[in-house]
Amino acid sequence: MNAGLGIWVVRNEGAKLGRYLETHLDGKLGGLICKAGMTNREAFSASFIDYSQWIMVMAVGIAVRYLDGLTKRKIDDPGVVVLDEGCRYVVSLLGGHEGGANLLAYRVANLTGAVPVVTTATETLKPLVVGIGCRKGASVDQVGAAVTEALSAAARSEKEIREVATVDLKGDEPGILRWCEQLGVPLRLIPRSLIQERPWVAEGSTLVYAHFGIEGVCEPCALLATFKGRLILRKTARNGVAVAIAEEVSGI
């Protein structure tokens, strides 16, 4: 198995999206042209073991049928995520942990604006989303110290963090990226346009508005990354890093 990313489409309508993913995620697109005498599904089956991860641009039902008979062991199977052509949801379908599909789902979500869907118990049982905003160039130590202080104020722990969220304009901040990598949690990028529509902040910041055209970052990002969340810690700032914490409210 190659340590690469395969991208598979089933319809010509998904070709543009497939090429976009290929370009931005350094993957290899397949499914548009199959070997003579082979169906699209047969061609995918022949290519399945060639990559360590897959993005399948199709409905989940189709993906399940394509994967039938191909999986062996979870420690060996490729990680697979499924993205619908409308970029509404990206589902971590196979190899969430071992194959890295959970983190891949977030990468695809951040690139396309889709909602990441992760169902592995380890993640779904974690109730906290940490929203972060920071000055340009904030270090990993600054980010870590601010989050630690916020968690302490909320009497919660790092082990409860499901994901970290920030505005898409901060998606390349090395301090945030490195801290998420060190902690092993995914980073979710919230589109600025969505925050403008739902500016859920306790108190707006004129400085943030002047730079980004939104009232705040950490509070709305924390809330927008949850399904039924509530803020358990409003914005708290330390050394150029602002943190808010939202907790997922169980629907049961």
C-alpha positions as CSV (number, residue, x, y, z in Angstrom):
1,M,0.0,0.0,0.0
2,N,1.4,3.4,-1.0
3,A,1.4,6.2,1.6
4,G,-0.7,8.5,-0.5
5,L,-4.2,9.9,-1.0
6,G,-6.6,8.6,-3.6
7,I,-9.7,10.5,-4.7
8,W,-12.5,8.7,-6.5
9,V,-15.5,10.1,-8.2
10,V,-18.5,8.3,-9.8
11,R,-20.1,11.0,-11.8
12,N,-18.8,13.6,-14.3
13,E,-20.6,16.2,-12.1
14,G,-18.0,15.4,-9.4
15,A,-15.0,15.9,-11.6
16,K,-14.4,19.6,-10.9
17,L,-14.6,18.9,-7.1
18,G,-12.3,15.9,-7.5
19,R,-9.7,18.0,-9.3
20,Y,-9.9,20.7,-6.7
21,L,-9.3,18.2,-3.9
22,E,-6.4,16.6,-6.0
23,T,-4.7,20.0,-6.3
24,H,-5.1,21.2,-2.7
25,L,-4.5,17.9,-0.9
26,D,-1.8,16.5,-3.1
27,G,-3.9,13.5,-4.0
28,K,-4.4,11.4,-7.1
29,L,-7.8,11.6,-8.8
30,G,-9.4,8.5,-10.3
31,G,-12.7,7.3,-11.5
32,L,-13.1,9.5,-14.6
33,I,-11.4,7.1,-17.0
34,C,-11.5,3.4,-16.3
35,K,-9.6,0.6,-18.0
36,A,-11.3,-0.9,-21.0
37,G,-13.9,-3.5,-19.9
38,M,-14.0,-2.4,-16.3
39,T,-16.8,-0.6,-14.5
40,N,-16.2,2.3,-12.2
41,R,-16.6,0.1,-9.2
42,E,-14.3,-2.6,-10.6
43,A,-11.6,0.0,-11.3
44,F,-11.9,1.3,-7.7
45,S,-11.6,-2.2,-6.3
46,A,-8.4,-2.7,-8.4
47,S,-6.9,0.6,-7.0
48,F,-8.1,0.3,-3.4
49,I,-4.9,-1.0,-1.9
50,D,-2.7,1.5,-3.8
51,Y,-3.3,4.3,-1.3
52,S,-3.3,4.6,2.5
53,Q,-6.2,7.1,2.4
54,W,-9.2,7.7,0.2
55,I,-11.7,10.5,-0.4
56,M,-14.8,9.0,-2.1
57,V,-16.9,11.8,-3.8
58,M,-20.3,10.1,-3.7
59,A,-23.2,9.2,-1.5
60,V,-22.4,7.1,1.5
61,G,-24.7,4.3,0.2
62,I,-22.6,4.0,-3.0
63,A,-19.4,4.1,-1.0
64,V,-20.5,1.2,1.2
65,R,-21.3,-0.9,-1.9
66,Y,-17.9,0.0,-3.5
67,L,-16.1,-1.0,-0.3
68,D,-18.0,-4.3,0.1
69,G,-15.4,-7.2,0.2
70,L,-12.4,-4.9,0.1
71,T,-11.8,-4.4,3.8
72,K,-9.5,-6.7,5.8
73,R,-8.3,-5.5,9.2
74,K,-8.6,-2.1,10.7
75,I,-4.9,-1.8,11.3
76,D,-4.3,-2.4,7.6
77,D,-7.3,-0.9,5.8
78,P,-6.9,2.6,4.3
79,G,-8.7,5.5,6.0
80,V,-11.8,6.4,4.0
81,V,-13.9,9.6,4.0
82,V,-17.0,10.2,1.9
83,L,-17.8,13.7,0.6
84,D,-21.1,14.4,-1.2
85,E,-20.9,16.4,-4.4
86,G,-22.6,19.4,-2.8
87,C,-19.9,19.6,-0.1
88,R,-22.5,19.4,2.7
89,Y,-21.0,16.6,4.8
90,V,-17.7,14.8,4.9
91,V,-18.1,11.5,6.7
92,S,-15.2,9.5,8.3
93,L,-16.3,6.1,7.2
94,L,-13.4,3.7,7.6
95,G,-10.2,3.7,9.6
96,G,-11.1,6.7,11.8
97,H,-8.1,6.3,14.0
98,E,-5.7,3.7,12.5
99,G,-6.2,5.1,8.9
100,G,-6.4,8.7,9.9
101,A,-9.8,9.2,8.4
102,N,-11.0,11.4,11.3
103,L,-8.3,14.0,10.8
104,L,-8.7,13.7,7.0
105,A,-12.4,14.5,7.4
106,Y,-11.5,17.8,9.1
107,R,-8.9,18.6,6.4
108,V,-11.5,18.1,3.7
109,A,-14.1,20.0,5.7
110,N,-11.8,23.0,6.2
111,L,-11.1,23.0,2.4
112,T,-14.6,22.7,1.2
113,G,-16.8,24.1,3.9
114,A,-18.5,20.8,4.6
115,V,-19.5,19.6,8.0
116,P,-17.2,16.9,9.4
117,V,-19.0,13.8,10.6
118,V,-17.0,11.6,13.0
119,T,-18.8,8.8,14.9
120,T,-15.9,7.0,16.7
121,A,-16.7,6.7,20.4
122,T,-13.5,8.3,21.5
123,E,-14.4,11.6,19.8
124,T,-18.2,11.6,20.2
125,L,-17.9,11.2,24.0
126,K,-15.7,14.3,24.3
127,P,-18.0,17.3,25.0
128,L,-15.8,20.3,24.6
129,V,-15.0,22.6,21.7
130,V,-12.3,25.3,22.3
131,G,-12.7,28.4,20.3
132,I,-9.4,30.3,19.7
133,G,-8.6,33.7,18.3
134,C,-5.1,35.2,18.4
135,R,-2.8,37.9,17.2
136,K,-0.8,37.1,14.1
137,G,2.2,35.0,14.8
138,A,1.2,33.9,18.3
139,S,3.5,31.0,19.4
140,V,2.5,27.5,20.3
141,D,3.5,28.3,23.9
142,Q,1.2,31.3,24.0
143,V,-1.7,29.3,22.6
144,G,-1.1,26.4,25.0
145,A,-0.8,28.7,28.1
146,A,-4.0,30.5,27.2
147,V,-6.0,27.3,26.7
148,T,-4.6,25.8,29.9
149,E,-5.7,28.9,31.8
150,A,-9.1,28.7,30.2
151,L,-9.6,25.1,31.0
152,S,-8.5,25.7,34.6
153,A,-11.1,28.5,34.9
154,A,-13.8,26.2,33.7
155,A,-12.6,23.3,35.9
156,R,-12.2,21.0,32.8
157,S,-9.3,19.1,31.2
158,E,-7.6,18.7,27.9
159,K,-8.8,15.1,27.6
160,E,-12.4,16.5,27.2
161,I,-11.5,18.5,24.1
162,R,-13.1,17.1,20.9
163,E,-11.9,19.8,18.6
164,V,-10.5,23.3,18.3
165,A,-12.2,26.0,16.2
166,T,-11.1,29.3,14.7
167,V,-12.1,31.6,11.9
168,D,-10.9,30.4,8.4
169,L,-8.7,33.5,8.1
170,K,-6.6,32.1,11.0
171,G,-6.3,28.7,9.4
172,D,-2.6,29.0,8.8
173,E,-1.5,30.3,12.2
174,P,1.5,28.1,13.1
175,G,0.9,28.5,16.9
176,I,-2.7,27.1,16.6
177,L,-1.7,24.4,14.1
178,R,1.2,23.2,16.2
179,W,-0.7,23.1,19.4
180,C,-3.5,21.1,17.9
181,E,-0.9,18.7,16.4
182,Q,0.8,18.3,19.8
183,L,-2.5,17.7,21.5
184,G,-3.8,15.4,18.8
185,V,-7.1,17.2,18.2
186,P,-8.5,18.4,14.9
187,L,-8.8,22.0,13.9
188,R,-12.1,23.2,12.5
189,L,-12.1,26.3,10.4
190,I,-15.3,28.4,10.6
191,P,-16.0,30.6,7.5
192,R,-16.0,34.3,8.3
193,S,-19.3,34.6,6.3
194,L,-21.0,32.2,8.7
195,I,-19.8,34.2,11.7
196,Q,-21.1,37.3,10.2
197,E,-24.5,35.7,9.9
198,R,-24.4,34.3,13.5
199,P,-22.1,36.7,15.4
200,W,-22.8,35.0,18.8
201,V,-20.6,37.1,21.1
202,A,-21.2,38.3,24.6
203,E,-19.4,41.6,23.9
204,G,-18.1,42.6,20.5
205,S,-14.5,43.7,19.8
206,T,-13.9,46.8,17.8
207,L,-10.4,45.7,17.0
208,V,-11.5,42.3,15.6
209,Y,-14.2,44.0,13.6
210,A,-11.7,46.5,12.1
211,H,-9.5,43.6,11.0
212,F,-11.9,40.9,10.0
213,G,-15.4,42.4,9.8
214,I,-16.7,40.2,12.6
215,E,-17.6,41.0,16.2
216,G,-15.5,38.2,17.6
217,V,-13.7,34.9,16.9
218,C,-13.4,32.5,19.8
219,E,-17.0,32.6,21.1
220,P,-18.9,32.2,17.8
221,C,-16.4,29.6,16.6
222,A,-16.7,27.5,19.7
223,L,-20.5,27.6,19.4
224,L,-20.7,27.1,15.6
225,A,-18.6,24.0,15.8
226,T,-21.1,22.3,18.1
227,F,-24.5,20.8,17.3
228,K,-26.3,21.8,20.5
229,G,-23.6,23.7,22.4
230,R,-23.6,26.2,25.2
231,L,-20.7,28.4,26.3
232,I,-19.3,27.3,29.7
233,L,-16.5,29.9,29.5
234,R,-16.8,33.2,27.8
235,K,-13.9,34.9,26.1
236,T,-10.8,35.0,28.2
237,A,-7.6,36.5,26.9
238,R,-4.0,35.9,27.8
239,N,-0.9,37.3,26.0
240,G,-2.6,37.9,22.6
241,V,-4.7,34.7,22.6
242,A,-8.4,34.7,23.2
243,V,-10.2,31.4,24.3
244,A,-13.8,30.4,24.8
245,I,-15.1,27.0,25.6
246,A,-18.4,25.5,24.5
247,E,-19.9,22.2,25.8
248,E,-22.0,19.9,23.7
249,V,-25.4,19.4,25.2
250,S,-26.6,15.8,24.9
251,G,-29.7,15.2,23.0
252,I,-30.7,12.2,25.0
